[in-house]
Amino acid sequence: MIFLLSGGGSALLPFPVNGIELKEKQEATQLLLDCGADIKEINTIRKHISRVKGGWLAKWAYPSTVIGFILSDVVGDPLDAIGSGPTVPDPSTFDEAWEVLRKYDLLNRIAPSIKNFLELGKEGKVEESPKMGDIVFQKVYNSLIGSNILALRAAEKKATSLVSTLSSSLLPLKGRHEKQPGFILPCERSNFEWEPNPKTSLHPFWRGDDSDDQGSRSRREKPGICFGRGFRDQRDRKGGPPERRDGWNRWTHGRFRRSG
């Protein structure tokens, strides 16, 4: 079996265990997103209520040979986290899945079918997901063929080709950015200043997922919105469109415009 997996596979390959409806699983995922759970925590739940995630696809394919080509959107590229690892040993447990729900006070908010199934797993009455050393992985060959760090480095290379004096930093982002020391988005800084002179600037490139417990926008939209506001506010403080300020047009190549 040849298997191609990319980021987003967790949402696009749903196959809940017997007794759990797809809608119930979707609602559980949304609750986790809304409360700010990170991708590892969300996937821990997904793996333990799925018939394909967390190594189960490899088990159903055994003893066939499985060749997996994987595109990663997860910081650090842990194969078990990408698409919830259908062909990868699962290091997480039912106990950890239960703890995620307890941590975010979701035990009484998720569907009873999910709570009951995880409770059965905790008690050893439901089979755990396949683990490292299981014979089902004997003929499974997974290859990482792309990742967000590769895309980020390509973006950095393109940026430095446009501005030869660019100094950059590749920064990981996992979970809620406001809980990470030193990671502050422009719209959250009252003293945000954008220095248009590339000779004196450090220009960061971020990768990963920013979780948001407000449920008002996607995790990927939030950083983009914040940066857009930061550029807009900086322009308003300096006066006039950024392309009219000395040095700015050279730096941005005229690409930044107000859009509302």
Buried (B, 14 or more C-beta within 10 A) or exposed (E): BEBEBBBEBBEEBBBBBEEBEEEBBEBBBEBBBBBBBBBBBBBBBBBBBBBBBBBBBBBEBBEEEBBBBBBBBBBEBBBBBBBBBBBBBBBBBBEBBBBBBEEBEBBEEBBEBBBEBBBEBBEEEBEBBBBEEBEBBEBBEBEBBBBBBBBBBEBBEEBBEEBEEBEBEEBBBBBBBEEBEEBEBBBEEEEBEBEBEBEEBEBEBBBBBBBBEEEEEEBEEBBEEBBBBBBBBBBEEBEEEBBEBEEBBEBBEEEBEEEE
